[in-house]
């Protein structure tokens, strides 16, 4: 199912596998999410290094 659906459009969103070049952005998103969860009463959702 997954390999066949990669790269196809779902509405206006294109879904693809991540690449090594995407890692900095993925880590930035996780950092934001950890901070957001801690500020909204769920500091244990992801630890400081998860």
VODRENVO-707314 format. One record per residue: residue number from 1; x, y, z of N, C-alpha, C, O in turn. Coordinates in Angstrom, 3 decimals. Layout:
% VODRENVO-707314
<node i="NUM" n_u="X" n_v="Y" n_w="Z" ca_u="X" ca_v="Y" ca_w="Z" c_u="X" c_v="Y" c_w="Z" o_u="X" o_v="Y" o_w="Z"/>
...
END
This chain:
% VODRENVO-707314
<node i="1" n_u="0.812" n_v="-1.197" n_w="0.000" ca_u="0.000" ca_v="0.000" ca_w="0.000" c_u="0.855" c_v="1.260" c_w="0.000" o_u="0.629" o_v="2.151" o_w="-0.819"/>
<node i="2" n_u="1.831" n_v="1.355" n_w="0.899" ca_u="2.590" ca_v="2.588" ca_w="1.000" c_u="3.428" c_v="2.914" c_w="-0.236" o_u="3.304" o_v="4.015" o_w="-0.773"/>
<node i="3" n_u="4.283" n_v="1.993" n_w="-0.709" ca_u="5.096" ca_v="2.384" ca_w="-1.864" c_u="4.264" c_v="2.807" c_w="-3.066" o_u="4.669" o_v="3.700" o_w="-3.811"/>
<node i="4" n_u="3.115" n_v="2.185" n_w="-3.268" ca_u="2.270" ca_v="2.536" ca_w="-4.406" c_u="1.669" c_v="3.925" c_w="-4.255" o_u="1.412" o_v="4.593" o_w="-5.257"/>
<node i="5" n_u="1.435" n_v="4.381" n_w="-3.011" ca_u="0.765" ca_v="5.658" ca_w="-2.795" c_u="1.745" c_v="6.824" c_w="-2.660" o_u="1.331" o_v="7.983" o_w="-2.693"/>
<node i="6" n_u="3.019" n_v="6.535" n_w="-2.510" ca_u="4.000" ca_v="7.602" ca_w="-2.332" c_u="4.083" c_v="8.437" c_w="-3.602" o_u="4.168" o_v="7.908" o_w="-4.711"/>
<node i="7" n_u="4.057" n_v="9.740" n_w="-3.415" ca_u="4.181" ca_v="10.651" ca_w="-4.542" c_u="2.862" c_v="10.985" c_w="-5.204" o_u="2.809" o_v="11.907" o_w="-6.018"/>
<node i="8" n_u="1.810" n_v="10.281" n_w="-4.888" ca_u="0.511" ca_v="10.629" ca_w="-5.452" c_u="-0.083" c_v="11.779" c_w="-4.679" o_u="0.282" o_v="12.020" o_w="-3.528"/>
<node i="9" n_u="-0.981" n_v="12.477" n_w="-5.296" ca_u="-1.617" ca_v="13.605" ca_w="-4.632" c_u="-2.863" c_v="13.142" c_w="-3.882" o_u="-3.686" o_v="12.397" o_w="-4.413"/>
<node i="10" n_u="-2.981" n_v="13.596" n_w="-2.648" ca_u="-4.173" ca_v="13.383" ca_w="-1.840" c_u="-4.774" c_v="14.769" c_w="-1.662" o_u="-4.389" o_v="15.497" o_w="-0.748"/>
<node i="11" n_u="-5.698" n_v="15.134" n_w="-2.510" ca_u="-6.167" ca_v="16.513" ca_w="-2.512" c_u="-5.046" c_v="17.366" c_w="-3.057" o_u="-4.601" o_v="17.156" o_w="-4.186"/>
<node i="12" n_u="-4.577" n_v="18.333" n_w="-2.271" ca_u="-3.477" ca_v="19.189" ca_w="-2.703" c_u="-2.180" c_v="18.849" c_w="-1.978" o_u="-1.165" o_v="19.515" o_w="-2.181"/>
<node i="13" n_u="-2.205" n_v="17.818" n_w="-1.136" ca_u="-1.034" ca_v="17.453" ca_w="-0.363" c_u="-0.269" c_v="16.343" c_w="-1.078" o_u="-0.856" o_v="15.361" o_w="-1.531"/>
<node i="14" n_u="1.040" n_v="16.514" n_w="-1.172" ca_u="1.866" ca_v="15.467" ca_w="-1.743" c_u="2.606" c_v="14.786" c_w="-0.605" o_u="3.281" o_v="15.448" o_w="0.184"/>
<node i="15" n_u="2.487" n_v="13.503" n_w="-0.519" ca_u="3.112" ca_v="12.731" ca_w="0.552" c_u="4.300" c_v="11.984" c_w="-0.036" o_u="4.198" o_v="11.357" o_w="-1.091"/>
<node i="16" n_u="5.433" n_v="12.062" n_w="0.666" ca_u="6.626" ca_v="11.366" ca_w="0.207" c_u="7.423" c_v="10.906" c_w="1.413" o_u="7.192" o_v="11.366" o_w="2.532"/>
<node i="17" n_u="8.354" n_v="10.003" n_w="1.186" ca_u="9.274" ca_v="9.601" ca_w="2.233" c_u="10.216" c_v="10.756" c_w="2.514" o_u="10.484" o_v="11.576" o_w="1.636"/>
<node i="18" n_u="10.715" n_v="10.820" n_w="3.730" ca_u="11.679" ca_v="11.864" ca_w="4.044" c_u="13.049" c_v="11.462" c_w="3.493" o_u="13.322" o_v="10.290" o_w="3.232"/>
<node i="19" n_u="13.879" n_v="12.455" n_w="3.332" ca_u="15.248" ca_v="12.252" ca_w="2.881" c_u="16.186" c_v="12.787" c_w="3.955" o_u="15.756" o_v="13.517" o_w="4.848"/>
<node i="20" n_u="17.448" n_v="12.433" n_w="3.875" ca_u="18.410" ca_v="12.898" ca_w="4.870" c_u="18.450" c_v="14.429" c_w="4.931" o_u="18.661" o_v="15.000" o_w="6.001"/>
<node i="21" n_u="18.253" n_v="15.076" n_w="3.820" ca_u="18.251" ca_v="16.541" ca_w="3.783" c_u="17.081" c_v="17.144" c_w="4.565" o_u="17.110" o_v="18.329" o_w="4.896"/>
<node i="22" n_u="16.068" n_v="16.354" n_w="4.858" ca_u="14.901" ca_v="16.827" ca_w="5.608" c_u="15.101" c_v="16.773" c_w="7.116" o_u="14.299" o_v="17.325" o_w="7.869"/>
<node i="23" n_u="16.158" n_v="16.117" n_w="7.558" ca_u="16.337" ca_v="15.853" ca_w="8.986" c_u="16.334" c_v="17.114" c_w="9.830" o_u="15.711" o_v="17.127" o_w="10.892"/>
<node i="24" n_u="17.007" n_v="18.178" n_w="9.401" ca_u="17.053" ca_v="19.412" ca_w="10.207" c_u="15.651" c_v="19.955" c_w="10.443" o_u="15.348" o_v="20.426" o_w="11.539"/>
<node i="25" n_u="14.791" n_v="19.897" n_w="9.430" ca_u="13.423" ca_v="20.424" ca_w="9.558" c_u="12.577" c_v="19.512" c_w="10.445" o_u="11.772" o_v="19.994" o_w="11.242"/>
<node i="26" n_u="12.754" n_v="18.220" n_w="10.312" ca_u="12.021" ca_v="17.270" ca_w="11.156" c_u="12.379" c_v="17.501" c_w="12.618" o_u="11.497" o_v="17.523" o_w="13.477"/>
<node i="27" n_u="13.668" n_v="17.675" n_w="12.905" ca_u="14.093" ca_v="17.911" ca_w="14.280" c_u="13.567" c_v="19.247" c_w="14.803" o_u="13.234" o_v="19.364" o_w="15.983"/>
<node i="28" n_u="13.491" n_v="20.241" n_w="13.943" ca_u="12.927" ca_v="21.537" ca_w="14.319" c_u="11.447" c_v="21.400" c_w="14.689" o_u="10.989" o_v="22.002" o_w="15.661"/>
<node i="29" n_u="10.719" n_v="20.622" n_w="13.928" ca_u="9.293" ca_v="20.388" ca_w="14.201" c_u="9.120" c_v="19.664" c_w="15.530" o_u="8.250" o_v="20.028" o_w="16.323"/>
<node i="30" n_u="9.940" n_v="18.640" n_w="15.785" ca_u="9.859" ca_v="17.926" ca_w="17.060" c_u="10.202" c_v="18.842" c_w="18.228" o_u="9.583" o_v="18.743" o_w="19.287"/>
<node i="31" n_u="11.168" n_v="19.724" n_w="18.056" ca_u="11.530" ca_v="20.664" ca_w="19.112" c_u="10.349" c_v="21.571" c_w="19.446" o_u="10.035" o_v="21.793" o_w="20.616"/>
<node i="32" n_u="9.701" n_v="22.091" n_w="18.411" ca_u="8.525" ca_v="22.926" ca_w="18.614" c_u="7.422" c_v="22.139" c_w="19.320" o_u="6.777" o_v="22.648" o_w="20.237"/>
<node i="33" n_u="7.212" n_v="20.898" n_w="18.890" ca_u="6.149" ca_v="20.068" ca_w="19.472" c_u="6.424" c_v="19.770" c_w="20.948" o_u="5.510" o_v="19.822" o_w="21.770"/>
<node i="34" n_u="7.689" n_v="19.456" n_w="21.291" ca_u="8.023" ca_v="19.198" ca_w="22.697" c_u="7.740" c_v="20.428" c_w="23.549" o_u="7.165" o_v="20.320" o_w="24.632"/>
<node i="35" n_u="8.145" n_v="21.594" n_w="23.059" ca_u="7.916" ca_v="22.836" ca_w="23.798" c_u="6.418" c_v="23.104" c_w="23.958" o_u="5.958" o_v="23.453" o_w="25.045"/>
<node i="36" n_u="5.672" n_v="22.941" n_w="22.882" ca_u="4.227" ca_v="23.168" ca_w="22.903" c_u="3.545" c_v="22.231" c_w="23.903" o_u="2.711" o_v="22.666" o_w="24.698"/>
<node i="37" n_u="3.901" n_v="20.946" n_w="23.860" ca_u="3.279" ca_v="19.984" ca_w="24.760" c_u="3.597" c_v="20.321" c_w="26.219" o_u="2.716" o_v="20.237" o_w="27.075"/>
<node i="38" n_u="4.832" n_v="20.696" n_w="26.507" ca_u="5.212" ca_v="21.052" ca_w="27.879" c_u="4.448" c_v="22.286" c_w="28.358" o_u="4.007" o_v="22.341" o_w="29.506"/>
<node i="39" n_u="4.295" n_v="23.271" n_w="27.480" ca_u="3.584" ca_v="24.501" ca_w="27.850" c_u="2.087" c_v="24.288" c_w="28.025" o_u="1.412" o_v="25.111" o_w="28.644"/>
<node i="40" n_u="1.568" n_v="23.204" n_w="27.493" ca_u="0.134" ca_v="22.936" ca_w="27.573" c_u="-0.188" c_v="21.732" c_w="28.452" o_u="-1.189" o_v="21.046" o_w="28.243"/>
<node i="41" n_u="0.675" n_v="21.485" n_w="29.438" ca_u="0.369" ca_v="20.506" ca_w="30.477" c_u="0.738" c_v="19.071" c_w="30.180" o_u="0.293" o_v="18.176" o_w="30.899"/>
<node i="42" n_u="1.519" n_v="18.810" n_w="29.168" ca_u="1.900" ca_v="17.437" ca_w="28.872" c_u="3.407" c_v="17.367" c_w="28.612" o_u="3.832" o_v="17.104" o_w="27.487"/>
<node i="43" n_u="4.213" n_v="17.603" n_w="29.652" ca_u="5.663" ca_v="17.632" ca_w="29.452" c_u="6.296" c_v="16.272" c_w="29.194" o_u="7.457" o_v="16.197" o_w="28.791"/>
<node i="44" n_u="5.552" n_v="15.202" n_w="29.418" ca_u="6.102" ca_v="13.862" ca_w="29.264" c_u="5.721" c_v="13.173" c_w="27.958" o_u="6.031" o_v="11.997" o_w="27.766"/>
<node i="45" n_u="5.054" n_v="13.892" n_w="27.063" ca_u="4.658" ca_v="13.301" ca_w="25.776" c_u="5.895" c_v="12.756" c_w="25.063" o_u="5.937" o_v="11.594" o_w="24.659"/>
<node i="46" n_u="6.883" n_v="13.608" n_w="24.923" ca_u="8.190" ca_v="13.215" ca_w="24.407" c_u="9.196" c_v="13.797" c_w="25.367" o_u="9.074" o_v="14.956" o_w="25.765"/>
<node i="47" n_u="10.170" n_v="13.033" n_w="25.740" ca_u="11.201" ca_v="13.561" ca_w="26.622" c_u="12.031" c_v="14.605" c_w="25.908" o_u="11.790" o_v="14.890" o_w="24.735"/>
<node i="48" n_u="12.995" n_v="15.175" n_w="26.587" ca_u="13.812" ca_v="16.236" ca_w="25.983" c_u="14.672" c_v="15.768" c_w="24.816" o_u="15.168" o_v="16.590" o_w="24.046"/>
<node i="49" n_u="14.853" n_v="14.460" n_w="24.679" ca_u="15.689" ca_v="13.950" ca_w="23.585" c_u="14.957" c_v="13.037" c_w="22.629" o_u="15.579" o_v="12.486" o_w="21.721"/>
<node i="50" n_u="13.651" n_v="12.855" n_w="22.799" ca_u="12.906" ca_v="11.945" ca_w="21.910" c_u="12.415" c_v="12.670" c_w="20.692" o_u="11.769" o_v="12.067" o_w="19.834"/>
END
